[in-house]
Amino acid sequence: MFHTVLCDLLGIELPILMGAMQGAGKPRLVAAVSEAGGLGVLPTYGEREADLVRQIEETRALTTKPFGVNITPLGAKFTERRAAICIEMGIPIVTTGLGDPGPRAVGDLRAAGIKVIPVVPTVRHALRLEAEGADAIVASGSEAGGHVGQVATLPLLPMVIDAVKVPVVAAGGIGDGRGFLAALAMGAAGIQLGTRLICTEESAGGAWYARQILATSEEGTIVSKSLTGKTVRAFATPEVKAYEAARLSGATAEELKQMERNIRQGRHQDDAYDGHHQAVVGQIAGMLNDPACIKPAAEVIREIVADAQRMADRLAKVVAS
Ligand SMILES: Cc1cc2nc3c(=O)[nH]c(=O)nc-3n(C[C@H](O)[C@H](O)[C@H](O)COP(=O)(O)O)c2cc1C
């Protein structure tokens, strides 16, 4: 029932992509999502070249199903080197993070037969990347965890669908069967999940990450430049909130830099760390409150599909009556 053009394009059973997740999205989770019929995606942001190669090999040892690699465009050299690794290692699908990978990297990847799927925050970016040769587009709303633009998924998705001819995938704020079905109903060819997959048994995020998500309400995230220098949705810790308050009340560049240094020290800490973990997360953290939601990724995906199926059946009856 949920077989879409995206499934045919990528050779997958379910139109569900794993959003690349620096920190949480290591080979175990990538393989689990692909084994469940979706598309697992490895991040390259923060990964050294040798680590990426090792993680591709590790993922291949865990699944024979297709999986992708995400390239966050951090300058032409970084993007082109990561693209070369994907080509050398025969990766079938590359997604690119917020930002423009540039026509050269997209051209090289496509010339090697790799499907390229950029993640975009606006119609303008969608049109540019379609013109550069993208095979599909992920429209990512501001509810998402990670780097975000200013437009929410509900308005962004139909506008991108209207603007481009290639299949469009919805990302940002989707955490269950309701979001999946709504995205398909709006014309999306599939969805991309990030935050929901941090609360899985295969996530490499660490126990504190899932705990912090369980304790976070829908108001517990904030968009700030303090973590990476670009607008990122993250946990609204006291430090990040203080940074944003200082920024709005005219703190000097030097004062803000000092605060950024402290915040960035709080990233990627282990469970023994007694300060505030600074990490990215989406607004659907507010939907995840019950420790029982931490389960194998395959189960999460099965439930999303089964719930969407039930709701589609119910909706069909409502429409028919
Ligand atoms: C912990 C985390 C790390 C992320 N890292 C990346 C990344 O390295 N590259 C990228 O393109 N997107 C990254 N994202 C964005 C996700 O791939 C995905 O598009 C987003 O999480 C979808 O929104 P959601 O969190 O509401 O599901 C990250 C998101 C999270 C939550």
Ligand as a Chemical Component Dictionary entry (heavy atoms), coordinates in Angstrom:
data_LIG
# 
_chem_comp.id                   LIG 
_chem_comp.type                 NON-POLYMER 
_chem_comp.pdbx_formal_charge   0 
_chem_comp.three_letter_code    LIG 
# 
loop_
_chem_comp_atom.comp_id 
_chem_comp_atom.atom_id 
_chem_comp_atom.alt_atom_id 
_chem_comp_atom.type_symbol 
_chem_comp_atom.charge 
_chem_comp_atom.model_Cartn_x 
_chem_comp_atom.model_Cartn_y 
_chem_comp_atom.model_Cartn_z 
_chem_comp_atom.pdbx_ordinal 
LIG C1  C1  C 0 21.067 14.126 16.173 1  
LIG C2  C2  C 0 20.870 14.622 14.772 2  
LIG C3  C3  C 0 21.961 14.752 13.933 3  
LIG C4  C4  C 0 21.784 15.165 12.608 4  
LIG N1  N1  N 0 22.874 15.202 11.777 5  
LIG C5  C5  C 0 22.688 15.475 10.456 6  
LIG C6  C6  C 0 23.780 15.369 9.547  7  
LIG O1  O1  O 0 24.907 15.025 9.918  8  
LIG N2  N2  N 0 23.524 15.650 8.243  9  
LIG C7  C7  C 0 22.275 16.005 7.797  10 
LIG O2  O2  O 0 22.083 16.257 6.599  11 
LIG N3  N3  N 0 21.218 16.095 8.644  12 
LIG C8  C8  C 0 21.394 15.824 9.953  13 
LIG N4  N4  N 0 20.315 15.861 10.804 14 
LIG C9  C9  C 0 18.953 16.071 10.248 15 
LIG C10 C10 C 0 18.287 14.697 9.997  16 
LIG O3  O3  O 0 18.974 13.997 8.994  17 
LIG C11 C11 C 0 16.810 14.798 9.598  18 
LIG O4  O4  O 0 16.638 15.458 8.367  19 
LIG C12 C12 C 0 15.970 15.515 10.661 20 
LIG O5  O5  O 0 16.310 15.028 11.935 21 
LIG C13 C13 C 0 14.480 15.265 10.397 22 
LIG O6  O6  O 0 13.694 15.924 11.339 23 
LIG P1  P1  P 0 13.160 15.233 12.714 24 
LIG O7  O7  O 0 14.302 15.298 13.650 25 
LIG O8  O8  O 0 12.008 16.082 13.101 26 
LIG O9  O9  O 0 12.760 13.815 12.370 27 
LIG C14 C14 C 0 20.489 15.488 12.139 28 
LIG C15 C15 C 0 19.395 15.409 13.017 29 
LIG C16 C16 C 0 19.556 14.985 14.311 30 
LIG C17 C17 C 0 18.362 14.882 15.215 31 
# 
loop_
_chem_comp_bond.comp_id 
_chem_comp_bond.atom_id_1 
_chem_comp_bond.atom_id_2 
_chem_comp_bond.value_order 
_chem_comp_bond.pdbx_ordinal 
LIG C1  C2  SING 1  
LIG C2  C3  SING 2  
LIG C2  C16 DOUB 3  
LIG C3  C4  DOUB 4  
LIG C4  N1  SING 5  
LIG C4  C14 SING 6  
LIG N1  C5  DOUB 7  
LIG C5  C6  SING 8  
LIG C5  C8  SING 9  
LIG C6  O1  DOUB 10 
LIG C6  N2  SING 11 
LIG N2  C7  SING 12 
LIG C7  O2  DOUB 13 
LIG C7  N3  SING 14 
LIG N3  C8  DOUB 15 
LIG C8  N4  SING 16 
LIG N4  C9  SING 17 
LIG N4  C14 SING 18 
LIG C9  C10 SING 19 
LIG C10 O3  SING 20 
LIG C10 C11 SING 21 
LIG C11 O4  SING 22 
LIG C11 C12 SING 23 
LIG C12 O5  SING 24 
LIG C12 C13 SING 25 
LIG C13 O6  SING 26 
LIG O6  P1  SING 27 
LIG P1  O7  DOUB 28 
LIG P1  O8  SING 29 
LIG P1  O9  SING 30 
LIG C14 C15 DOUB 31 
LIG C15 C16 SING 32 
LIG C16 C17 SING 33 
# 
